[in-house]
């Protein structure tokens, strides 16, 4: 039995209805895979910029050893719920093969607990285990989700994806800034994915490991828009577990007419660093141009991209010329268009960091370069449309961020005048003209 929408329902009845609906849709050729959630891969752990991370020294005592005979339960929020799902597991930035088994996906109840009766086995090519070579990723088989029904009953709910790392993983591919609580066991705890209790996963993490994409079977007319960028897309200074980054707010505005996928990495740059590898990592992850294939072009059902990036290129850590970033954006847009016929590529103007308390940001030369990049985004004609985030977040009197957008919502405190808070992200999402996506509404 499974409790959904306040009612206990027999899984067999729900499964029959779901399978009947999905089978009819498949027979009519009406469904396709659409990426419903993603987390851009970076690594190796712990190199990155996590927000509000707990102490994981007991969970992962050695970064070189990585996970060892232990289980992870990652909590993710689909942008669309379908009757079938598949997951992409990544060893993109590992240095040795990693083996997963004991994998399950179920409806999160609360914390690390999974709704009884909802946990479904994940397989790979019909097998309960998979070994992924360094630099590679693997999609799971399709998994039926019998608790998914028509309508909006599961809107806002989350999935728990659980799996066991066999032996030692070595350096771990991860996404540092999840702003979402997920859970883990201690090393040596073994396979726990089939245990739906919260006691089975006693330790929390604010990052995602190894899992980097989730697809859902969706109607043919549904497509995904990828929000591609840095920490301001990743959601720094938004609310932990609050789902109030600007891509989240945009998804609610679009109200199911598009799926919005977040492909931000805190500290990311358009053209830097020039070299990135597990042996030579960088906290901001691979450059946008290096990761664009994995984080945009190989996702499913993508028909639009919103690209917000550049502030880290112009920081003291990046020190790039505006012309180099402009050239990088031209190259990236051309690659997106070549790979996805008919795609809409929307340029987002870069928000001000003037006066930031961050030692790498906030100086006048950075702002000068930012304004030159924004002129390109607004006036070059390279993009199909513009999301003018600069206009709605900048105080015209100071040239810096509006005061109400500064206080930090993740950990509290005064904020850094670089990352908008939750109401700043709301203003950014509200500035996006939905007509660019062929829909009306507020």
C-alpha positions in Angstrom: 0.0 0.0 0.0 1.1 3.6 -0.7 -0.2 6.8 0.7 -0.7 9.5 -2.0 -2.7 12.7 -1.7 -4.0 11.7 1.7 -5.3 8.3 0.6 -3.9 4.8 0.9 -4.0 3.1 -2.5 -3.0 -0.4 -3.6 0.1 -0.3 -5.7 -1.2 -3.0 -8.0 -4.2 -0.8 -8.9 -2.0 2.2 -9.4 0.5 0.2 -11.4 -2.2 -1.1 -13.7 -3.5 2.3 -14.4 -0.1 3.8 -14.9 1.1 1.0 -17.2 -2.1 1.2 -19.2 -1.7 4.9 -19.7 2.0 4.7 -20.6 1.5 1.7 -22.9 -1.3 3.5 -24.8 0.9 6.6 -25.1 3.9 4.6 -26.3 1.8 2.7 -28.8 0.6 6.0 -30.2 4.2 7.3 -30.3 3.3 10.1 -27.9 6.1 9.9 -25.4 9.8 10.6 -25.4 12.6 11.1 -22.8 12.9 14.6 -21.3 15.5 15.4 -18.7 13.6 16.3 -15.6 16.5 17.0 -13.2 20.2 17.4 -13.6 23.3 18.2 -11.5 26.4 19.3 -13.5 29.3 17.0 -12.8 32.5 18.3 -11.2 35.2 16.7 -9.2 37.0 15.2 -7.5 35.4 15.7 -4.1 36.0 17.8 -2.1 37.2 20.4 -4.7 34.2 22.7 -5.3 32.0 25.4 -3.7 29.3 23.7 -1.6 26.8 25.7 0.4 26.2 24.9 4.1 28.1 21.6 3.9 28.1 19.4 7.0 31.3 17.8 8.2 31.7 14.6 6.1 35.0 13.5 7.6 33.4 10.4 9.1 31.4 9.6 5.9 34.3 10.1 3.5 37.5 9.9 5.6 39.8 9.8 2.5 39.1 11.8 -0.7 41.5 9.5 -2.5 39.6 6.4 -1.4 36.2 8.1 -1.9 33.1 6.1 -1.0 33.8 2.6 0.4 31.2 -0.2 0.7 28.6 2.3 1.6 25.2 3.6 0.4 24.0 7.0 -0.7 20.4 8.2 -0.8 20.2 11.3 -3.1 17.1 13.5 -3.0 16.1 15.2 -6.2 13.1 17.2 -7.4 11.8 16.3 -10.9 10.6 19.1 -13.0 8.1 16.7 -14.5 6.7 13.4 -13.3 6.3 10.6 -15.8 5.2 7.0 -15.5 8.8 5.9 -16.3 12.2 7.2 -15.3 15.8 6.6 -16.0 18.9 7.8 -14.2 22.4 8.7 -15.5 25.3 7.7 -13.2 28.6 9.4 -13.8 32.2 8.7 -13.2 33.1 11.6 -15.4 35.9 12.9 -13.2 36.9 9.7 -11.5 40.3 8.0 -11.9 39.3 4.4 -11.5 36.3 2.2 -12.4 33.4 2.5 -9.9 30.8 -0.2 -9.4 27.3 0.4 -8.2 24.6 -2.1 -7.1 21.6 -2.2 -4.8 20.1 0.8 -6.6 16.5 1.9 -6.0 14.3 4.9 -6.7 11.3 5.8 -4.6 9.1 8.7 -3.4 10.8 10.6 -0.7 8.6 10.7 2.4 10.6 13.1 4.6 14.3 13.4 5.3 16.0 10.1 4.3 12.8 8.1 4.7 11.1 6.7 1.5 7.4 6.2 1.2 6.6 2.5 2.0 5.7 0.6 -1.1 7.2 3.1 -3.6 10.8 1.9 -3.8 11.6 0.4 -7.2 14.7 -1.5 -8.3 17.1 0.2 -10.8 18.8 -2.0 -13.3 21.5 -1.5 -15.9 21.2 -3.5 -19.1 19.1 -6.0 -17.1 21.7 -6.4 -14.4 21.5 -5.2 -10.8 25.0 -3.8 -10.9 27.1 -1.7 -13.3 30.8 -0.8 -13.5 31.6 2.6 -15.0 35.0 3.4 -16.4 36.8 6.7 -15.5 35.5 9.5 -17.7 32.3 7.7 -18.6 28.6 7.7 -17.6 25.8 5.1 -17.9 22.1 5.4 -18.2 20.0 3.0 -16.2 17.2 0.9 -17.7 13.7 2.5 -17.6 12.0 2.1 -14.2 8.2 2.1 -13.9 6.9 4.5 -11.3 3.5 3.2 -10.5 2.8 5.9 -7.9 2.9 8.6 -10.6 -0.7 9.4 -11.8 -2.2 12.0 -14.1 -2.5 15.5 -12.8 -0.5 17.4 -10.3 -0.6 15.2 -7.2 3.2 14.9 -7.0 4.0 18.5 -8.0 6.7 19.7 -5.5 7.5 16.2 -4.3 10.9 14.6 -4.5 12.5 11.3 -5.5 15.0 9.4 -3.4 17.6 7.6 -5.5 19.6 5.1 -3.5 22.6 3.0 -4.4 25.6 1.1 -3.0 29.2 1.7 -3.9 31.0 -1.7 -4.2 34.5 -1.6 -2.8 36.2 1.8 -3.0 35.1 4.4 -5.6 38.3 6.4 -5.7 38.0 10.2 -6.3 34.3 11.0 -6.5 32.5 12.9 -9.3 30.0 15.2 -7.5 28.0 18.3 -7.6 29.1 20.5 -4.7 26.2 23.0 -4.4 23.0 21.0 -4.2 21.2 23.2 -1.7 19.3 20.0 -1.0 19.8 17.5 1.8 20.7 14.0 0.8 21.9 11.2 2.9 24.7 8.6 3.4 25.9 5.7 5.5 29.3 5.2 7.1 31.9 3.3 5.1 31.5 -0.5 5.4 27.8 -0.3 6.0 27.0 -2.2 2.9 24.0 -2.0 0.7 21.0 -0.2 2.3 19.0 1.1 -0.7 16.1 -1.3 -0.1 15.7 0.0 3.5 13.1 2.8 3.4 13.6 3.8 7.0 15.4 7.1 7.9 17.6 5.2 10.4 19.3 3.4 7.5 20.9 6.7 6.3 22.0 8.6 9.4 24.3 11.2 7.8 23.3 14.2 5.8 25.1 15.9 2.9 24.4 19.1 1.0 25.8 17.8 -2.2 25.0 15.1 -4.9 27.4 12.3 -5.8 27.7 10.3 -9.0 24.1 10.9 -10.1 24.0 13.7 -12.7 20.7 13.4 -14.7 17.2 12.0 -14.4 14.9 11.6 -17.4 11.1 11.1 -17.4 8.9 9.7 -20.1 7.0 12.8 -21.2 4.4 13.7 -23.9 6.0 14.5 -27.2 5.1 18.2 -26.9 7.1 18.7 -23.7 10.6 20.0 -23.9 13.4 21.1 -21.5 15.1 24.5 -21.1 18.6 24.3 -19.6 19.7 27.1 -17.2 23.4 27.1 -17.9 25.8 29.1 -15.7 27.6 29.7 -12.5 26.7 30.1 -8.8 24.0 32.6 -9.5 22.2 29.8 -11.5 23.3 27.1 -9.0 21.5 29.1 -6.3 24.1 30.5 -3.9 22.4 32.5 -1.1 19.0 30.9 -1.8 17.2 28.8 0.9 18.5 25.4 1.8 15.9 22.8 0.6 13.7 25.8 -0.4 13.8 25.3 -4.2 13.9 29.1 -4.7 16.8 29.5 -7.2 15.8 31.5 -10.3 15.4 28.3 -12.4 13.0 27.0 -9.8 10.9 30.1 -9.9 10.9 30.1 -13.7 9.7 26.5 -13.7 6.8 27.5 -11.5 6.0 30.4 -13.9 6.0 28.1 -16.9 3.7 25.8 -14.9 4.4 22.5 -16.6 4.6 23.9 -20.2 8.4 23.4 -20.2 10.7 21.5 -17.8 13.5 23.7 -16.4 16.8 22.0 -15.7 19.6 23.6 -13.6 23.1 23.2 -15.1 24.9 25.8 -12.9 28.2 25.2 -11.1 29.3 27.6 -8.4 32.5 29.4 -9.5 32.1 28.3 -13.2 33.7 30.3 -16.0 33.0 30.5 -19.7 36.6 30.1 -20.9 38.6 29.2 -17.8 40.4 27.3 -16.6 42.2 26.3 -19.8 42.9 22.8 -18.3 40.7 20.7 -16.0 41.2 17.1 -15.0 40.9 15.0 -11.8 44.6 15.6 -11.3 44.3 19.3 -11.9 40.8 20.4 -10.7 39.4 23.8 -10.1 36.6 24.7 -7.6 34.4 26.1 -10.3 34.5 22.9 -12.4 35.4 22.6 -16.1 34.8 25.7 -18.2 31.4 26.1 -19.8 33.0 25.3 -23.2 34.5 22.1 -21.8 31.3 20.8 -20.2 28.7 22.0 -22.6 28.4 18.6 -24.3 27.8 16.7 -21.1 25.7 19.3 -19.3 23.5 20.6 -22.2 23.9 18.8 -25.5 23.5 15.2 -24.2 20.5 15.9 -22.0 17.2 14.7 -23.4 14.5 16.8 -25.0 16.3 20.1 -24.8 14.8 22.8 -26.9 16.0 26.0 -25.1 19.0 27.3 -23.2 19.4 30.3 -20.9 23.0 31.2 -20.5 24.1 33.4 -17.6 27.8 33.5 -17.1 30.9 35.7 -17.1 31.3 37.3 -13.7 33.9 34.6 -12.6 35.9 35.1 -15.8 36.3 38.7 -14.8 37.1 38.0 -11.2 40.7 38.2 -9.8 40.7 34.4 -10.1 39.8 34.5 -13.8 41.1 37.8 -15.1 39.9 37.2 -18.6 39.3 39.9 -21.2 35.8 40.7 -22.2 36.6 39.9 -25.8 37.7 36.4 -24.9 34.5 35.7 -23.0 32.4 37.2 -25.9 34.3 34.9 -28.3 33.7 31.9 -26.0 29.9 32.7 -25.9 29.8 32.9 -29.7 31.5 29.5 -29.9 29.2 28.0 -27.3 26.0 29.3 -29.0 27.2 28.0 -32.4 27.8 24.5 -30.9 24.4 24.5 -29.3 22.7 25.4 -32.5 24.7 22.8 -34.5 23.7 20.1 -32.1 20.0 20.9 -31.5 18.1 22.1 -34.6 15.6 24.8 -33.8 16.9 25.4 -30.3 16.2 28.8 -28.6 19.3 30.3 -27.0 18.6 33.1 -24.6 21.4 35.3 -23.3 21.1 36.5 -19.7 22.8 39.8 -18.7 25.3 39.4 -15.9 24.4 40.9 -12.5 26.5 43.5 -10.7 29.1 42.5 -8.1 30.3 46.0 -7.5 31.3 46.6 -3.9 31.2 42.8 -3.1 32.8 41.6 0.1 34.2 38.7 -1.8 38.0 39.3 -2.2 37.8 38.0 -5.8 35.0 40.3 -6.8 33.6 43.8 -6.6 36.2 45.9 -8.2 35.7 48.5 -11.0 37.5 46.7 -13.8 35.4 43.6 -13.3 32.3 45.8 -13.6 33.6 47.5 -16.7 34.1 44.1 -18.4 30.7 43.0 -17.2 29.0 46.0 -18.8 30.8 45.3 -22.1 29.6 41.7 -22.1 26.1 42.8 -21.3 26.2 45.2 -24.3 27.1 42.2 -26.5 24.3 40.0 -25.0 21.7 42.7 -25.6 22.8 44.0 -28.9 24.8 41.5 -30.9 21.9 39.5 -32.3 23.7 36.2 -31.4 20.9 35.2 -29.1 17.2 34.5 -29.8 16.2 36.6 -26.8 17.5 38.4 -23.7 16.8 37.8 -20.0 17.8 41.2 -18.6 18.8 40.2 -15.0 21.1 43.2 -14.7 18.3 45.6 -15.2 16.1 44.2 -12.4 18.9 43.5 -9.8 21.1 46.6 -10.1 20.5 49.7 -8.0 20.9 52.6 -10.5 22.1 54.9 -7.7 25.1 52.7 -6.6 25.7 50.4 -9.6 25.7 47.5 -7.1 23.0 45.0 -6.2 19.8 46.3 -4.8 19.9 46.3 -1.0 16.9 44.0 -0.5 18.5 41.3 -2.6 21.7 41.2 -0.6 21.0 39.4 2.8 22.0 35.7 2.6 19.2 33.2 2.9 21.3 30.0 3.0 23.2 30.5 6.2 22.0 34.0 7.3 24.2 37.1 7.6 24.5 40.3 5.6 25.3 38.7 2.2 28.2 39.4 -0.2 26.6 41.8 -2.7 27.5 39.2 -5.4 24.8 36.6 -5.0 21.1 37.5 -4.9 18.9 36.0 -2.2 15.6 34.3 -2.8 13.7 37.5 -3.5 16.5 38.6 -5.9 16.1 35.2 -7.7 12.3 35.8 -7.8 12.9 39.2 -9.5 15.3 37.6 -12.0 12.8 34.8 -13.0 10.0 37.4 -13.2 12.1 39.4 -15.7 12.1 36.5 -18.2 9.5 37.1 -21.0 7.5 33.8 -21.2 6.6 34.7 -24.8 10.2 33.6 -25.7 9.0 30.1 -24.9 5.8 30.5 -26.9 3.5 30.8 -23.8 1.7 33.6 -22.1 1.1 34.1 -18.4 2.8 35.9 -15.5 
